[in-house]
Amino acid sequence: MNGRRARVIKIAIGALTLLVLLIGAWATLRQHAHPKASGLASSSARDQVWEDGAKSVAPRSAAKVSSLWVRPSAEVASRNHRRSGFAWILRALGATESQLDRLIGGDAVALVKELKENAQGGDAPSIQMLGQLAFVNCRLGRSLSAYKLRQLTEAHLLPADDRDWFTSTLNDDLAFDKELHSVCDQLIDTNEVNYWVKTHAAQGDGASLWLLTESSTDAVDRAQRLREAAAAGFAPAQFDLALLINGGDEGAAGTGADKIQSLDLLNQAAGILPASKAELAVCEYFGECPGIAIDIEAAIVNAREAAQAGDANALLRIGPHLPPGQMDPNEVAAWGLIDASLNQQGCGVALLTVRQMQNITGTLNAKTITPEARALAEQYWQDYGAQIMGNLGCNP
């Protein structure tokens, strides 16, 4: 999936559902993530996804069995999915790790009551967290629950073991959705939260300015608030604005001396959002982004660094185009395996679907993946796995 185009559509036409369906964002900006928001990007591994069918994953030539090759329990995967889905943005809005655990771990009612009390006293992180819940999660939660229910009806396409695991993860998610719906209905007053967010936005708070873009239906107003939020140093706003510019929205950058360059925005956000570095790598390789010149060597460096931080999309996209002298095909395949494993563990995808399940198991079991690629994947996982899981908000 072209994460950049999907996010551009989300910002340009206000289709907020895409923000959630692409997380990570919520996992892909995962994952936008977030967010990486990612899913399985195109790679030599993905191209062979259907060769072996969907089977339970087991390592072939890896030196030892590690979490890279082991599918966690449905409960753990579902928890990882929820935590990474919230972590990519709530961390940026000031949430602590304890608050993330409470939100997804059965203490959402008490947490939201606490956030409201703090927000009434002017606490910025509490206001911003409530803004994300009110403007995005509460608004879109029911439509996503309906989508998950439809996925359950398609689960018969999976082998029995995969079907049982898949349905368990979605049923766990649906139980959480029901709890969150109740919290939204009983405790979150969108008008009240909107007042708090607007008050802080008027004071130049970058996170609050960005939150207002989530509820805006006017493209010009949205772009203006993104520019203000980006200027205030809020990384998700810098990234979103760069995507708008790269997607061809000529007005998004502003005019005259105040005109903003996509290159500057991506560099500013890259230290916080691996997806920003991945976007920069794609721009440098393909030369399709205004103001960013083709630089193959820089693209490779940025793609590798983004993958090591948790967003392998750029490397998987440009890697197959590179000759072996510039990048070993086994390296590309190894990152494809890691990407599939992360998705299986509940990280890196916004919402697990039947098709993604088939892609994941097919990739991890593809006969054409070489022993060298599997060994490299194991090496990269040992070197970067804990860092990646931590960045994505999952259990390392």
C-alpha positions as CSV (number, residue, x, y, z in Angstrom):
1,M,0.0,0.0,0.0
2,N,1.3,3.5,-0.8
3,G,1.3,5.0,2.7
4,R,2.2,8.4,1.4
5,R,-0.7,8.6,-1.0
6,A,-3.2,7.2,1.5
7,R,-2.2,9.8,4.1
8,V,-2.4,12.6,1.5
9,I,-5.9,11.5,0.7
10,K,-6.8,11.5,4.4
11,I,-5.6,15.1,4.9
12,A,-6.8,16.5,1.6
13,I,-10.4,15.3,1.8
14,G,-10.8,14.8,5.5
15,A,-11.5,11.0,5.3
16,L,-10.4,10.4,8.8
17,T,-11.2,6.7,8.6
18,L,-8.0,6.2,6.5
19,L,-6.0,7.6,9.3
20,V,-7.1,4.8,11.6
21,L,-7.0,2.1,9.0
22,L,-3.4,3.1,8.1
23,I,-1.9,3.5,11.6
24,G,1.1,3.0,12.3
25,A,0.6,5.2,11.6
26,W,-2.0,4.5,14.0
27,A,0.8,1.9,13.8
28,T,2.0,2.9,10.3
29,L,3.2,7.2,10.8
30,R,3.3,3.2,13.0
31,Q,2.7,3.1,11.9
32,H,2.2,6.6,11.2
33,A,2.2,5.1,12.5
34,H,2.7,5.2,13.9
35,P,2.1,5.4,13.2
36,K,3.9,3.5,11.4
37,A,1.3,2.7,9.5
38,S,2.4,0.1,7.4
39,G,1.2,-3.3,6.4
40,L,3.3,-5.5,4.1
41,A,5.1,-3.3,1.6
42,S,6.1,-4.5,-1.8
43,S,9.3,-6.6,-1.6
44,S,10.8,-9.8,-3.0
45,A,9.3,-11.6,0.0
46,R,5.9,-10.3,-0.6
47,D,5.9,-11.2,-4.3
48,Q,6.1,-14.8,-3.2
49,V,3.4,-14.5,-0.6
50,W,1.0,-17.1,-2.2
51,E,3.5,-19.8,-3.0
52,D,3.2,-21.7,0.2
53,G,-0.3,-21.0,1.4
54,A,-1.1,-19.9,5.0
55,K,0.6,-22.1,7.5
56,S,1.8,-21.6,11.1
57,V,5.2,-20.0,11.0
58,A,8.4,-21.9,11.9
59,P,12.0,-20.9,11.3
60,R,13.9,-22.8,8.6
61,S,17.6,-21.9,8.7
62,A,17.8,-19.3,11.5
63,A,20.5,-19.9,14.0
64,K,18.0,-20.2,16.9
65,V,14.3,-19.8,17.6
66,S,13.5,-16.3,18.7
67,S,10.4,-14.1,18.9
68,L,11.0,-13.2,15.3
69,W,9.6,-16.6,14.2
70,V,7.1,-17.3,17.0
71,R,3.5,-16.2,16.7
72,P,2.4,-14.8,20.1
73,S,-0.9,-15.7,21.7
74,A,-4.0,-14.0,20.3
75,E,-4.2,-12.1,23.6
76,V,-0.7,-10.7,23.4
77,A,-1.0,-9.8,19.7
78,S,-4.3,-8.0,20.3
79,R,-2.8,-6.1,23.2
80,N,0.2,-5.1,21.0
81,H,-2.1,-4.0,18.3
82,R,-4.1,-1.7,20.6
83,R,-1.1,-0.3,22.4
84,S,0.9,0.4,19.2
85,G,-2.3,1.9,17.7
86,F,-2.5,4.5,20.5
87,A,1.2,4.9,21.2
88,W,2.2,6.4,17.9
89,I,0.2,9.6,18.5
90,L,-0.6,9.6,22.3
91,R,3.1,9.6,23.1
92,A,3.6,12.7,20.9
93,L,0.6,14.3,22.7
94,G,2.3,13.7,26.1
95,A,1.0,10.4,27.3
96,T,3.1,8.3,29.7
97,E,3.7,4.6,29.3
98,S,1.6,4.0,32.4
99,Q,-1.3,5.9,30.8
100,L,-1.0,3.8,27.7
101,D,-1.1,0.6,29.7
102,R,-4.1,1.9,31.7
103,L,-6.0,2.9,28.6
104,I,-5.8,-0.5,26.9
105,G,-5.6,-2.6,30.1
106,G,-9.1,-2.2,31.5
107,D,-8.6,1.1,33.4
108,A,-9.9,3.4,30.7
109,V,-12.8,4.8,32.8
110,A,-10.6,5.8,35.7
111,L,-8.0,7.2,33.3
112,V,-10.4,9.4,31.4
113,K,-11.9,10.7,34.6
114,E,-8.4,11.6,35.7
115,L,-7.7,13.3,32.4
116,K,-10.8,15.4,32.6
117,E,-10.0,16.5,36.1
118,N,-6.5,17.5,34.9
119,A,-7.8,19.2,31.8
120,Q,-10.1,21.4,33.8
121,G,-7.0,22.6,35.5
122,G,-5.3,23.4,32.2
123,D,-3.0,20.4,31.9
124,A,-1.9,20.3,28.3
125,P,-1.1,16.6,27.8
126,S,-4.5,15.7,29.4
127,I,-6.3,18.1,27.0
128,Q,-4.4,16.7,24.0
129,M,-5.1,13.1,24.9
130,L,-8.8,13.8,25.3
131,G,-8.7,15.6,22.0
132,Q,-7.4,12.6,20.2
133,L,-10.0,10.3,21.8
134,A,-12.8,12.7,21.1
135,F,-11.9,13.8,17.6
136,V,-10.7,10.4,16.2
137,N,-11.3,7.3,18.4
138,C,-14.8,8.1,19.6
139,R,-15.9,9.3,16.1
140,L,-14.6,6.4,14.2
141,G,-14.7,3.6,16.7
142,R,-18.1,2.1,15.7
143,S,-17.4,2.1,12.0
144,L,-14.2,0.2,12.7
145,S,-16.0,-2.3,14.9
146,A,-18.4,-3.0,12.1
147,Y,-15.5,-3.5,9.7
148,K,-13.9,-6.0,12.2
149,L,-17.2,-7.9,12.3
150,R,-17.2,-8.2,8.5
151,Q,-13.6,-9.6,8.7
152,L,-14.8,-12.3,11.0
153,T,-17.2,-13.5,8.3
154,E,-14.3,-13.9,5.9
155,A,-12.2,-15.9,8.4
156,H,-13.3,-19.1,6.8
157,L,-10.8,-18.5,4.1
158,L,-8.0,-19.2,6.6
159,P,-6.6,-22.6,7.7
160,A,-8.2,-23.8,11.0
161,D,-5.3,-22.8,13.3
162,D,-4.9,-19.4,11.7
163,R,-8.7,-18.9,11.7
164,D,-8.9,-19.6,15.4
165,W,-6.0,-17.2,16.2
166,F,-7.4,-14.5,13.9
167,T,-10.9,-14.6,15.3
168,S,-9.6,-14.6,18.9
169,T,-7.5,-11.4,18.2
170,L,-10.5,-9.7,16.6
171,N,-12.9,-10.7,19.4
172,D,-10.5,-9.4,21.9
173,D,-10.4,-6.1,20.0
174,L,-14.2,-6.0,19.8
175,A,-14.4,-6.4,23.5
176,F,-12.1,-3.4,24.0
177,D,-14.1,-1.4,21.4
178,K,-17.2,-2.0,23.5
179,E,-15.5,-0.7,26.6
180,L,-14.2,2.4,24.7
181,H,-17.6,3.1,23.2
182,S,-19.0,3.2,26.7
183,V,-16.3,5.6,27.9
184,C,-17.0,7.9,24.9
185,D,-20.7,7.9,25.5
186,Q,-20.6,8.5,29.2
187,L,-17.5,10.5,29.9
188,I,-16.3,12.5,26.9
189,D,-18.1,15.6,25.9
190,T,-16.8,16.6,22.5
191,N,-17.9,20.2,22.8
192,E,-16.1,20.6,26.1
193,V,-12.9,19.0,24.8
194,N,-13.1,21.1,21.7
195,Y,-13.2,24.2,23.9
196,W,-10.1,23.2,25.8
197,V,-8.2,22.3,22.6
198,K,-9.1,25.6,20.9
199,T,-8.0,27.5,24.0
200,H,-4.6,25.9,23.9
201,A,-4.4,26.3,20.1
202,A,-5.0,30.0,20.4
203,Q,-1.9,30.1,22.6
204,G,0.2,28.6,19.8
205,D,0.4,25.0,21.2
206,G,1.5,22.9,18.2
207,A,-0.2,19.6,19.4
208,S,-3.6,21.4,19.9
209,L,-3.3,23.1,16.5
210,W,-2.7,19.7,14.9
211,L,-5.7,18.2,16.7
212,L,-7.9,20.8,15.2
213,T,-7.0,19.6,11.8
214,E,-8.5,16.2,12.8
215,S,-11.9,17.7,13.1
216,S,-11.7,20.3,10.4
217,T,-13.6,19.8,7.1
218,D,-12.1,22.8,5.3
219,A,-8.9,22.0,3.3
220,V,-7.6,25.6,3.5
221,D,-8.2,25.9,7.2
222,R,-6.6,22.5,7.7
223,A,-3.5,23.4,5.8
224,Q,-3.1,26.7,7.7
225,R,-3.4,24.9,11.1
226,L,-0.9,22.3,9.9
227,R,1.6,25.1,9.0
228,E,1.1,26.7,12.4
229,A,1.5,23.4,14.2
230,A,4.6,22.5,12.1
231,A,6.1,25.9,12.9
232,A,5.5,25.2,16.6
233,G,7.7,22.0,16.2
234,F,5.0,19.3,16.4
235,A,6.5,16.4,14.5
236,P,3.2,14.7,13.3
237,A,2.1,18.1,11.8
238,Q,5.5,18.5,10.1
239,F,5.1,15.0,8.6
240,D,1.5,15.5,7.6
241,L,2.3,18.8,5.9
242,A,5.2,17.3,4.0
243,L,2.9,14.6,2.7
244,L,0.4,17.2,1.5
245,I,3.2,19.1,-0.3
246,N,4.6,15.9,-1.8
247,G,1.2,14.9,-2.9
248,G,0.9,17.9,-5.1
249,D,-1.1,20.3,-2.9
250,E,0.5,23.5,-4.1
251,G,-1.2,25.7,-1.5
252,A,-0.3,23.6,1.5
253,A,3.3,25.0,1.6
254,G,2.2,28.6,1.9
255,T,3.5,31.5,-0.2
256,G,6.3,34.0,-0.5
257,A,8.9,34.2,2.2
258,D,6.8,31.9,4.5
259,K,6.7,29.1,2.0
260,I,7.7,25.8,3.6
261,Q,9.9,23.1,2.0
262,S,9.0,19.5,2.3
263,L,12.7,18.6,2.7
264,D,12.9,20.8,5.8
265,L,9.7,19.4,7.3
266,L,10.8,15.8,6.8
267,N,14.3,16.4,8.3
268,Q,12.7,18.2,11.3
269,A,10.4,15.3,12.0
270,A,12.8,12.5,11.2
271,G,14.4,12.4,14.6
272,I,11.0,11.6,16.2
273,L,9.0,9.8,13.5
274,P,10.8,6.9,11.6
275,A,8.0,7.3,9.0
276,S,9.4,10.8,8.2
277,K,12.8,9.4,7.4
278,A,11.2,6.6,5.3
279,E,9.3,9.2,3.3
280,L,12.5,11.2,2.8
281,A,14.2,8.0,1.5
282,V,11.4,7.4,-1.0
283,C,11.6,11.0,-2.2
284,E,15.3,10.9,-2.6
285,Y,15.1,7.7,-4.6
286,F,12.3,8.3,-7.0
287,G,12.6,12.1,-7.3
288,E,8.9,12.7,-7.2
289,C,8.8,15.2,-4.3
290,P,9.1,19.0,-5.0
291,G,12.4,20.4,-3.8
292,I,14.0,17.0,-3.0
293,A,16.7,16.0,-5.5
294,I,17.4,12.4,-6.4
295,D,20.2,11.0,-4.1
296,I,20.4,7.2,-4.2
297,E,23.1,6.9,-1.6
298,A,21.2,9.1,0.9
299,A,18.0,7.2,0.1
300,I,19.6,3.9,1.0
301,V,21.0,5.3,4.3
302,N,17.7,6.9,5.3
303,A,15.8,3.7,4.3
304,R,18.0,1.5,6.5
305,E,17.9,3.9,9.4
306,A,14.1,4.1,9.2
307,A,13.9,0.2,9.1
308,Q,16.1,-0.1,12.1
309,A,13.8,2.3,14.0
310,G,10.7,0.5,13.0
311,D,9.5,1.6,9.5
312,A,10.8,-0.7,6.8
313,N,8.4,0.5,4.1
314,A,11.0,2.7,2.2
315,L,13.6,-0.1,2.2
316,L,11.1,-2.6,1.0
317,R,9.9,-0.2,-1.7
318,I,13.2,0.9,-3.1
319,G,15.3,-2.2,-2.3
320,P,14.0,-4.4,-5.2
321,H,14.9,-1.7,-7.7
322,L,18.6,-1.6,-6.5
323,P,21.3,-3.7,-8.1
324,P,23.0,-6.2,-5.8
325,G,26.1,-4.0,-5.8
326,Q,24.1,-1.3,-3.9
327,M,21.9,-3.6,-1.8
328,D,22.0,-7.3,-1.2
329,P,18.6,-8.8,-2.2
330,N,18.9,-10.9,1.0
331,E,18.9,-7.7,3.0
332,V,15.6,-6.7,1.4
333,A,14.1,-10.1,2.0
334,A,15.3,-10.1,5.6
335,W,13.5,-6.8,6.3
336,G,10.4,-8.2,4.6
337,L,10.5,-11.1,7.1
338,I,10.9,-8.7,10.0
339,D,8.0,-6.6,8.7
340,A,5.8,-9.7,8.4
341,S,6.8,-10.8,11.9
342,L,5.9,-7.4,13.4
343,N,2.5,-7.5,11.8
344,Q,2.0,-11.0,13.2
345,Q,2.9,-9.7,16.6
346,G,0.3,-7.0,16.4
347,C,2.7,-4.2,15.5
348,G,2.9,-2.2,12.2
349,V,-0.7,-2.7,11.0
350,A,-3.7,-0.6,11.7
351,L,-6.2,-3.4,11.6
352,L,-5.5,-7.1,11.0
353,T,-7.5,-8.5,8.1
354,V,-7.9,-11.9,6.5
355,R,-5.8,-10.8,3.5
356,Q,-3.0,-9.4,5.7
357,M,-3.1,-12.7,7.6
358,Q,-2.5,-14.6,4.4
359,N,0.3,-12.2,3.4
360,I,2.0,-12.6,6.7
361,T,2.0,-16.3,6.9
362,G,2.8,-16.7,3.2
363,T,5.8,-14.3,3.5
364,L,7.3,-16.0,6.5
365,N,7.0,-19.5,4.9
366,A,8.0,-18.6,1.3
367,K,10.3,-21.4,0.0
368,T,12.1,-18.9,-2.2
369,I,13.4,-17.0,0.9
370,T,17.1,-18.0,1.2
371,P,18.8,-19.3,4.3
372,E,21.0,-16.2,4.1
373,A,18.0,-14.0,4.2
374,R,16.6,-15.8,7.2
375,A,20.0,-15.6,9.0
376,L,20.2,-11.9,8.2
377,A,16.6,-11.4,9.6
378,E,17.7,-13.1,12.8
379,Q,20.8,-10.9,13.0
380,Y,18.8,-7.7,12.5
381,W,16.2,-8.8,15.0
382,Q,18.8,-9.4,17.6
383,D,20.4,-6.0,16.9
384,Y,17.2,-3.9,16.5
385,G,14.2,-5.9,17.6
386,A,13.9,-4.5,21.1
387,Q,14.4,-1.0,19.8
388,I,11.8,-1.5,17.0
389,M,9.2,-3.0,19.4
390,G,9.7,-0.2,21.9
391,N,9.4,2.5,19.3
392,L,6.2,0.9,18.0
393,G,4.7,0.7,21.5
394,C,4.7,-3.1,21.7
395,N,6.0,-5.4,24.3
396,P,9.7,-6.1,23.5
